[in-house]
Amino acid sequence: MLRFLLAGALAVLVLPPTVRAADGPARPRLVVLVYFDQFRGDYLARWKGQFGEGGFQRITDGGAWFENCHYPYAYTVTAAGHSSVATGCGPAEHGVVGNDWFDRAAGKSVNCVGSDRHEQVPPRTLAGADEDEKKGTKGGVSPERLLKPTIADAIKLGTSGTGKVVALSLKNRGAALPGGRSPDAAYWMDGGTGQFVTSTYYRDAVHPWVAEFNKRRPAERWRGKTWDRFRTDLDYTKLSGPDDVAGEGKGASGQGRAFPHPFEPTDPKAKPAYLSAVYTSPFGNELLLELAEAALAGERLGADDVPDLLSLSFSSNDAIGHAWGPDSQEVFDVTLRSDRIMKRLLDALDAKVGKGKYVLALTADHGICPLPEVSRKDGREAARVQPATAAKVEAVLAEKYAKGTAKWVEAVAGPWIYLNAKAIKAAGVAQLDVEDALAQWLVQQPGVQAAYTRTALAAGIPAADAAGRAVAGSFRAERCGDVYVLLKPYYLPSPVLGTGTTHGSPHPYDTHVPLVVYGTGVVAGVRKDRVTPLAVAAILSEAAGVKPPSGATAPVPGGLFQAAQR
C-alpha cells in the first residue's frame, strides 16, 4: 500500500502545477514552431493554386491563417525575427538588435550568438561557414545575448523541466535563439563539413541520434547533380518571372543565374563550395527535415502528456531569395518544394505524435525587397545606394567640425552609425549637435527617406510617425548606434553594380510574413485582422497550457482557440 501511495505522490510531483488542465479539447503533446527564413507574407496566397495536397493547403484550410501579419519594428533581420517570435517581444526589449552589432565596451563587432567562452562540438571548420558564423575564434555558440526568455524557456518552466525542447536549423542563430537557455538539443549545420553540430554551452558530445545521422553523410548525395525545376507542368515565367534577369546573383559556387543550377564547383575537391551550393538550394531544407524526423524518434517528442517543443528554422529559402530575388523562378521553386517539406513534416507528426495531438505555428523571420532592377521595370522608383559608409560619414563630420581630430565614427553596422563620443568631446561640440548635423546631411542623400538620432529615439517618437515608431522598436540604447539611416521603399543598401537583394527595413515587403496556426483546439478560418508574429510565443504557450514567456507583450489573437480550450 505504501508503494502505491508513494507512486501517487510522485505522480503529483511530476505533474507541475503551472500546466493548466484542459476543460475541452485535449492539450497537445507537442507544440511545433516552424520558421521559413525569408518567406514573404504574400507567397501563400500568390501561389496557393500551385500547392499540392497535405502541405500548406492543409494548414491554411484546416487552421487559422492570418493574412495580415507584420513585424512592428524596423530592422527586420534573421536574429531579430527569430528572437521576437520566440520571446513575444521586440528587439528593444529582448536586445537582439541585429545578426551582429558594435559592442562599445568591447570595441568590436559581436555576433548575436557568438561566444568565445564556448566551442563547437565537434570542432568547427571555418571554410564554407556563413559569414556571420565565422565571427569568433572557436565557433562557440550560446543564447546569452538574448535578454528575455523564450517559448522554450516557458515550456521548461511550466513543466518543471520535464517538457523536452529541441531546436534545429541550418543557421546557428536559427537554432540557438528559439531554443532558449536550456534546450535538450540545439543543432545547426557546419558549412565546412555538412555535419550537424552543437556547442559546449549545451553539451560536450552530440546526441547518439545526431551522431548516427551525421554518420550517413546525408549532405553528400547531391554531388554531380543539378537543381532544376520541381514542376515541369507549370509555366514558371508566368507564375513568377523570367529565368534570367538583370540584378540576379549567381548563387553560391557558380550556380549561375538560370536553371539548371549545378552543385559541383569547378574544383571537385572544393568541398565547402559544394556545401554552399546545397545550402543555397531547396535541398538544404530537406537535410533539416530529415534531422527533424530523427529528432522526433530520438527524443520521443510528444510521447507523453507533458508538452514538448520542436522548433525548426528552414534556412535555404533565405539564401535563395538573397541571390535571385522574390520574383525569381528559384524562389517560386523553393516555395513549391517548401510545400512538400510541410507535407512531409505533417505526415511525420501524424505518425510519431498522432493527429490531433500537436499544435503547429508557421511563420517567417522577415520578408524581402524585390530586386531594384525588377522594381524599375514595374514602374517603381528603385536603386542600389550606399549613402552612409564609414568613409563618407567621417569626411562629412571632419569637414564640418575638425580635420585631423580622432575618428568621428566608431562603426557602421547595418542601418546604425556609431559615433565616437571621445572625439566629439575633444572637439568641444555637443553630441546632440553632431547627431542632428549628420541626420540633416543624410536625408539629402539619394535614396534616404529619414534619419533618426539616438536623442530623438530616447525622447520618444510621435505616434503619427509610423516609420519612426518602428525604428524605436529596434532601438536598445546600449547596443545600438547614434543615427539610424532609413532608406526609401525599394532602395537597397548595396553597391551600384551589385546583385541580389536583402531585407532589414520597416517597409511592408520586409515586415509582412505568414502566420498560420494549425492543430488541436484551433478555430479554422482566414483572418483579416492585423496581427504580429510576436503573438506566436503566447499562442504556443496557450496551446501547451503554460504561462507565456515573462517578457511577452503580444497576446493570443481573439477567437483563435475554442472557448473550452481557454
N, C-alpha and C positions, 0 to 999 in steps of 0.2 A: 504493500500500500504506500509506504514511504517513497519507493522508487517512482510510483505513478504521480504522487504529489510533487516530488522534485521535478519530474518531467514537465508537469503542468506549470510549475513556477518558472522554469527555464523558458518555456514557450512564451509566457507573458513577457519575459525579459527580452526575448528575441524580437517580438513584435513591438517596434518602437511607438511610443505614444504620439509622435508627430505625424505618423502616417494615418490620415483620416479614413475611416471606414466608408465604403460606398453604400448609399441607400438605394441606388438604382442599378444601372449597368455596372458590371464587374470592372474593377480597376485594371488597367493594363499591366501586364507583367514586364513590359519593355516599352520605353519611350525612345524614339529614334529621331535624331536631329540630322537632317541632310542639307548640306550646302552644295550647290553647284557654283564654283568660283567663277565670277563674271558671267552671270546668267541674267540677262536683262528682263525686266518685267513684262515686256510685250511679246516675248518669244512663245509663251504657252498659247496665247490667243492667235498670234500671227501664223503659227504652223500647226494649229490644232488638228486640221483636216488631214495632215500627213502622218500623225502619230498612229501607231498600231494599238491593239487592244492590250489591256493589262498593265500599262505603264502610266504615263502622265494622264491619259484619259481616265484610267481607273480612279486616280486620286482626285482629279478635278470634278469628275461626275459624282463620285461617291463621298467626297469630302467637302470641306469649306474652302472655297477658292476666293481669296481676297485679291481682286484685280487692281486695286488702288493702294498699293503698299509702297511706302517711300521711307528712306532713311532721313532723319531730321537734322543731320549735321552735314558739314561741307566737305571735309577731306575724306572722301569715300574710297578707301583702300582696303586691302585684304585683312590686315591685322585689326584695324578699327572695326570692320564689319563682323569678323568672327567674334571679337570680344563683345561687341554691342549686342549681338543676338544672344550670346551665351549668358551675359550678365543682366540684360534687360535695361541697361542704361547706356548713355553715350560716352564718347571719349573724354569729355570734360569731367566726367565722374570716374570712369574706370581707368583713365590715364594712358591707355594705348592710343596715342595720338597719331601714329603712323606705323609703317613697317619698321622704320627706324627714325631716330631724331637726334639732335645735337644735345649732348649732356654737358651743360656748362660746368658743373662741378668736376667732371672727369676731363673736360677739354677735348672731347672726341664724340664721334657719332656712335650711338649704341643701337643694337638690334632689339626688336621688341621681345624676342625670346632668347637672345644670345646670353650665354653665361660662361665667364672664364673660370668659375668655380666647379664646373661640371664638364664631363667629357662624353663624347658619343659612344654608344655601345651597339655593335663593336666599333673600334676606332674609325674615324671619318676618312673619306677620300675627298680631297678638295677638288680634284679635276671633275668637271661636269656639274658641280653643285650650282644651285640657284644663287644669283648674285647676293641676295640678302643672306643666304645661308653660309657664304664664305666669310662673313664677318666673325671675328673671334679667332682664337688660335686652336682650339681643341674640338670645336663643333658641339660644345656643351649647350644644352637647351634646358630652360626652365620657364615656368609661367610667373615668376616672381615679380616681373614689372607690371603685371595686371593687378590693379589695386582693389578690385571688387570681386566677390565670389560669383561663381557661375552656376548654371543649372546642374552641372556635375557636382559641385560642392553642395548644392541644395539636396540632391539625391543622397549624397553621403551623410549629410547632417540629419535628414529626415528619416533615414533608415538605420541610424546609429552605426553607419559604416558597412552594413550588410548588403546594401544595394551595390551592384557592380557598375563600374564606369569604364568604357573602352572608347578611345578617341583615335581615329585613323585619318591620314591624309597623305598625299604626295609631298606637301609642304610641311616643314616642321611647325610653322606658326598655325597652320590649319588643324593640327592635332593638339599642340600644347595649350593654346588659348582656350578652346572649348572644353578641354579635359580638366581644367581647374587645378587645384592644389594637390589632390591625392587620387588620381585615377588608378584603376587596377592595371590599365595598359594604355600607353600612348606611343604610337609608331608613325614614322614617315619614311620616305624613300631617300636613300643615299644616291645622289645623282652620279656618283662615280662608279658604283657597283651594281645598282639596280636592286640592292638588298634593302629590306625594311629594318630600320634601326630605332633606337631609343636613346636615352641619356642617363647618366649616373644619378641625376636628380630623382629618377623614377626607380631604377633597379640596376644591378651590376651585370646582368645577363638577360638576353631576350627570352621570352616565354618559349616553352617547347613547341607550341603550335606555330609560333613565328619562325623558330629555327627550322622546323620541318618545311614550312612554306618557302623560306629562303633557299633551302637545300635543293629544291626543284628548279631554281633559277628561272622563274616564270617570265622575267623580263627579256629573256634571250630569244623567245620564239618568233620574233618578227625579223630576225636577221635575213637579209637577202630578199625581203618582201617590200611591198609598197602599200601606202594608204591611198585607196581610191574611193569613189563614191559608194555609199551604202545602198542606195536605191537607184537602180538603173531605169526604173519605170517612171521616174519623176523628172520634170523639167527644172533642173536646178537654177538655170538662168532666170526663168520666170518667177520662181519662188524665192530667190534670194538676190542674185545679181550676176554679172559676168564673172567668168572664172579668173580673169587676169586683168586687173585694173591698176591704174597709177596710184601709188601710195601704199600698195600692199607690200608687206615684207616677204621674206623667203623662208620664214620659219626658222628651224634650228638645223644646223649642219647641212646647209644647202638643200633643204627640202624643195625649194623653188616656189614660185608664185602660183603655179597652176597644177591641177591634178594630172597624173598621179604623183604622189609625194614619196620619194624613196626614204628608207630608214638608214641605209648604209652610207657613210661618208666616203669620200674619195679614198682615204686611207682605211682599209678594213680593220686595221689594228687600233684605230682611234675609238676605243670602247665608249668613253664618255660622250663623244659626239653622237654615236648611235643611240645612247640612252636619252640624250637631249631630244632627239627626234621622236622617240617613243613617248616621252613626256609631252611633246608638242604635237600630239595626235590623240584620237579618241581611245587609243589602246592603253594609255596611262590610266584612264578611268577603269578599264577592265581589270588592270592589276589591282587597283584598290578594292574593287568589288570582290575579287577573289580572296583578298586578305580579310575583308569583312565577313565573307562566308566562313572562313577558317576561324575567325573570332567568335562567331555565333556558336560554333561547335566547341571550340577550345575552351571558352569561358562559360559555356552553358548559359548564355544570356537568355533571360525570360523563362528560365526553367522552374521558377517557383513564384509565390505570390508577393515576394518583396520586389519592388520595381527596380529594374536596371536601366542604364542609359547607354545607347550606342550613338556616337557622333561620327559622321562621315563627311569629309570635305573632298569633293572631286575637283582636282586642280587643273586638269588638262583643258577644260573649256577656257580658262583664263589665258593660258599660253597661246592657244589658237586664236582667240579673239584679239589679243595684242598684236599678233603677227599679221592677220588678214582682215580684221575689222568685222563689225557686226552684220554687214550686208554681204558678206562673202559666202561662197559655196562651202568653204571649210567650216564656218560657224553653223550653217544650216546642217551640214553633215554630222558634226559632233552633237548637235541638238537632237537629230533623229536617233543617233546612237545612244544619247543620254536617256531617251525614252525607253530604249531596250534595257539599259542599265537599271532604270527604275523598275521595269517589269521583273527582271531577274532578282532584284533586291526584294521586292514584294513577294515573289514566289518563295524565296529563301526564308523570309519571315513567316509566311504561311506554314511552311514545312517545319521549321525549327521551333517557332514560338506558338503558332496557331492563329487562324483567322479570328478576329475579334479580341485578340489578347495583346494588342500593341496599338500605340498611337504614334503617328509619324508626322513631323513638321518639315516641309521642304521650303527652303528659301535660298538666297544668294547673298554674298558679302558686298556686292556692288554691281553696277551696270557697266556701260562702256560708251565712249564717244565714237560716232562714225568717223571714218577717215575724212579729213578735210577735203581731199580731192573728190570724194563721193558727194560730200555735202555741197560743194560748189556746183557740181553737175545738177544737183537737185534744186539749185537756186538759192542756197543759203550763203550768208557771209561766213567764211571759214578760212583758217590759215594755221600754219605752224609758226610759232613765235617763241622767242627767248628773251623776255623783257627784263628779267631780274637775275642775271648771272652775277656771281660774286664780283667779278671784274667790273661790270658795268656799274653796280651799286657803289663799289669802292671809289671809282673815278668820279661819280656824281658828288658823293659826300666830301671827298678830298678837295674837289674844286670849290665847293660851297663854303667849307669851313676851314680846312687847314691842310695844305700839302706837306708831305714829309712827316706827318704825325704817325702814330701807331695805326695799324689796320683798323678801319671802321667796321669791318664785317668779320664776325667770328665764323659764320657758316651760312649757307643757304641749303635748307633741307625741305624738299617738297615745295609747298607754297610759302614757307616761312623764311623770313630773313632775320638772322640773329645778329644784333648789333653789339659792338664791343663797348661795354659800359666804361671800362678804364680809359679808352681813347676819348670817349665823349666827355668824361670828367676832366681829363687832362687838357682838352681843348677849351674848357670853360663854358660849355654850352649845355642847355637843358636836354635831358632825354626826350621829353615831350616834343621839343622843337625839332630834333633830328628825326624822330618818327614822323611828324607831320610833313616835314620837308621831303622826306623820302616818299611818303604816300602821295603827295601832290605831284611829284615827278613821275611816279609810276602810272597814275591814271592818265597821263598824257602819252603813254607808250602804246604802240599798236597792239590791239587785242586785249587790253586790260579793261575790265569792267569797273573794278573798285579795288581799293587797298584799305585794309583795316589795321589800325595800330593797337598795340598792347594796351595803351592808356584808354582808348575808346572801348575796347572789349571789356576791360576791367570795370569801367564806369557803367556799362550796360547799353545794349543796342536797342534803339526804338522798335516797338512791335511792328511798325509799318515796314521796316527793312527786313524782308524775309531772308534775303541772301546773307545779310549781316548776322541775323539770328542763327542761321545755320553755321556760319563761321564761329560764332560764340559757342556753339555746341561742340566744336572741335578743339576749343581752347582750354588748355590746362596750363596755368601760369608757369609752373616750374619746369615744364617740358617743351613748351612752345617758344617760338621766336617773338620778335618785336613788331613785325609788319607781315600781314598775310596778303598775298597777291591773288586776286580773283580774276581769272580770265573770262572773257565773253563766251557765251554759248558757241560751241562748235570750234573754238580755238584750242589748239593743243600746245602744251609746253614741250616743244620738240624742235630740233634743227630744221631750218627751212627745207633742206633736201632730205629730211628724214623719211622713214617709212613706218608703217604700223600705226597703232593708236594706243590710247591709255584712258585712265579714269582718274577720279580724285576731285570732282567738283560737286557743287550743290545743284547742278542742272539736272532736269528730270531724267535724261538718258543715263546718268550715273546713279541717281538715288532710287529709281524705280526698279524693284525686284519682285519676284513672285513670292507669295506666301500661300501655301496650301496645307491644311491640317486634315489628316485622314485617320480614321480608326474608331475604336470603341467609344461610344458616347458623344461623338462629334455630329452636330447638326449639319447635314449636307446642304450645299447650295452655293451659287455665285454671289459674292458680296461686293457691293459697290462702295461701301463706306471706307473712308481713308484710314489706314492703319499704318503701323510701323513694324518692321521685322523685330524690333526690340521686344515686342509682345511675346515672342516665342518662349522666352525664359519663364514667363508667368503661365503660358499655355501648357507647356510640358510639366511644370510643377503642379498645376491644377489637375492634369490628367493622372499624374503619379500619386496625387494625394499628399504632397509635401508642401511646406511653405516655400514661396519663391525666394530666390537669392535676395539677401538683405538690401542690396543696392538697387534692385529692380524698380523702375519708375513706370514702365509701360504695363497697363493692365491687360487682363484677358478681354478680348472684344466681346461685347454683349451678345448673348444668344448663341455662343459658339458650342457650348455643351448642352446636352439635355438637362432639363431642370433638376432631375433626380441626381445627376452627377455632381451638382454643385451643393 
